[in-house]
Amino acid sequence: MKKILLVVAALSFIAGNAAAAGKIAYVDTQAVFEKTKLGQKYNGIVNEYYSNRKKILDMDADEIKKLQEDFKKQAGVMNEKARKEKEEAIGRKMNDFDRKSKEFRDEIGKKQDEIAKEFEQTLTVVIKNIAKTEKINLVLNKTIAVPTVLYADDDLDLTAKVVTELDKKFEASK
């Protein structure tokens, strides 16, 4: 109990000093990603990357399904050796499909990480510029797994400004 009170006291002290030292604001980075042209561009890149690879997997899945259907039709008239070879061939195809699926998920994850990193770098520059212009000492991210903003006045929300500035920067880079 003493530790909790100590932590609460320390956080209150830090928050009080931060407020006294300067202006604090926050940004909903998920909303920025969803609303900006740059975020939409990156989302389109990931979706295209996903759909191209999904087509390959879909073709493989269709091939496996056809092999299985053919096997069911022919299994009754096949000798034991031919049946076993066909089962093994289908098993190899299924294992190959599983391996490709895993590689596909890994590739998509890497692509998403790469795009998130690029977006974050651009976003950080824009946020720093707005913070300097508006003399903001601390900008918090509202969109993370463990919320850092439990309550904030809407006047502290820089999300709309960040969206506008990021779109301007994106248009200028075309």
C-alpha positions in Angstrom: 0.0 0.0 0.0 2.9 2.4 0.8 4.4 1.7 -2.6 1.1 2.6 -4.3 0.8 5.8 -2.4 4.4 6.6 -3.2 3.9 6.0 -6.9 0.7 8.1 -6.9 2.5 10.9 -5.1 5.4 10.8 -7.5 3.1 10.8 -10.5 1.1 13.8 -9.1 4.4 15.6 -8.5 5.6 14.9 -12.1 2.2 15.9 -13.6 2.1 19.1 -11.5 5.6 20.0 -12.6 5.0 19.2 -16.2 1.9 21.4 -16.3 3.7 24.2 -14.6 6.7 23.9 -16.9 4.8 24.1 -20.1 1.9 23.2 -22.4 0.9 19.6 -22.8 -1.1 18.1 -25.8 -1.9 14.8 -27.3 -2.3 13.2 -30.7 -4.5 10.2 -31.8 -1.9 8.7 -34.1 -4.3 6.0 -35.3 -6.8 8.6 -36.4 -3.9 10.5 -38.1 -3.0 7.3 -40.0 -6.6 6.7 -41.0 -7.4 10.3 -42.1 -4.3 11.4 -43.9 -3.5 11.0 -47.5 -0.1 9.5 -46.6 -1.8 7.0 -44.2 -4.2 6.0 -47.0 -1.4 5.6 -49.4 0.5 3.3 -47.0 -2.7 1.4 -46.3 -3.2 0.9 -50.0 0.3 -0.4 -50.4 -0.2 -3.0 -47.7 -3.6 -4.0 -49.2 -2.1 -4.4 -52.6 0.8 -6.4 -51.2 -1.7 -8.6 -49.4 -4.0 -9.1 -52.3 -1.1 -10.1 -54.7 0.1 -12.7 -52.3 -3.4 -13.9 -51.5 -4.0 -14.7 -55.2 -1.1 -17.1 -55.2 -2.3 -18.8 -52.0 -5.9 -19.0 -53.4 -4.6 -20.7 -56.5 -2.7 -23.2 -54.4 -5.7 -23.9 -52.2 -7.9 -24.4 -55.3 -5.3 -26.9 -56.7 -5.3 -28.8 -53.4 -9.1 -28.9 -53.3 -9.2 -30.3 -56.9 -6.6 -32.9 -56.0 -8.6 -34.0 -53.0 -11.8 -34.2 -55.0 -10.1 -36.2 -57.7 -8.6 -38.5 -55.1 -12.1 -39.1 -53.5 -13.5 -40.0 -56.9 -10.7 -42.4 -57.8 -9.8 -43.8 -54.4 -12.2 -46.8 -54.7 -10.6 -48.0 -58.0 -7.0 -47.3 -57.2 -4.6 -50.0 -56.0 -3.0 -49.6 -52.5 0.3 -48.3 -53.8 -1.3 -45.7 -56.2 -3.6 -44.6 -53.4 -0.7 -44.2 -50.9 1.4 -42.2 -53.5 -1.6 -39.9 -54.2 -2.2 -39.3 -50.5 1.5 -38.5 -50.0 1.5 -36.1 -53.0 -1.6 -34.3 -51.6 0.1 -34.2 -48.1 3.3 -32.6 -49.6 1.1 -30.0 -51.4 -0.7 -29.3 -48.1 2.6 -28.9 -46.3 3.9 -26.7 -49.0 0.8 -24.6 -48.7 1.2 -24.3 -45.0 4.8 -23.2 -45.4 3.8 -20.6 -48.0 1.0 -19.3 -45.7 3.4 -18.8 -42.9 5.9 -17.1 -45.2 3.1 -14.9 -46.5 2.0 -13.8 -43.0 5.7 -13.1 -42.1 6.1 -11.0 -45.3 2.9 -9.0 -44.6 4.0 -8.4 -41.0 7.4 -7.1 -42.2 5.8 -4.9 -44.8 3.4 -3.4 -42.2 6.4 -2.8 -39.8 8.3 -1.1 -42.6 5.4 1.1 -43.5 4.7 1.9 -39.9 8.3 3.0 -39.4 8.2 5.2 -42.4 4.9 6.8 -41.4 6.2 7.3 -37.8 9.3 9.1 -39.0 7.3 11.5 -41.1 4.7 11.9 -38.3 7.4 12.7 -35.7 8.8 15.5 -37.8 5.3 17.1 -38.3 4.5 16.8 -34.6 7.8 18.3 -33.5 7.2 21.3 -35.9 3.7 21.9 -34.6 4.9 21.5 -31.0 7.7 24.1 -31.5 5.3 26.5 -33.3 2.7 26.3 -30.6 5.3 26.2 -27.8 4.1 22.7 -26.5 6.6 21.0 -24.2 5.0 17.6 -24.2 2.9 15.7 -26.8 1.4 12.4 -25.7 0.2 9.5 -28.0 -3.4 8.7 -27.3 -3.3 5.5 -29.4 -1.2 2.9 -27.7 -1.9 -0.4 -26.0 -1.6 1.1 -22.6 -3.4 4.4 -22.7 -1.2 7.3 -21.7 -4.1 9.7 -21.8 -7.0 8.9 -19.5 -8.6 12.3 -19.9 -7.8 15.3 -22.0 -9.5 18.5 -22.9 -10.3 18.7 -26.6 -8.3 21.9 -26.7 -5.2 19.9 -26.2 -5.9 17.6 -29.2 -3.4 18.2 -32.0 -4.8 15.4 -34.2 -6.6 17.6 -36.7 -3.5 19.9 -37.0 -1.2 17.0 -37.5 -3.6 15.5 -40.2 -3.6 18.9 -42.0 0.2 19.4 -41.9 0.9 15.8 -42.9 -1.4 16.1 -45.9 0.3 19.4 -46.9 3.7 17.6 -46.6 2.4 14.7 -48.7 1.0 17.0 -51.4 4.3 18.9 -51.5 6.3 15.7 -52.0 4.3 14.6 -55.1 
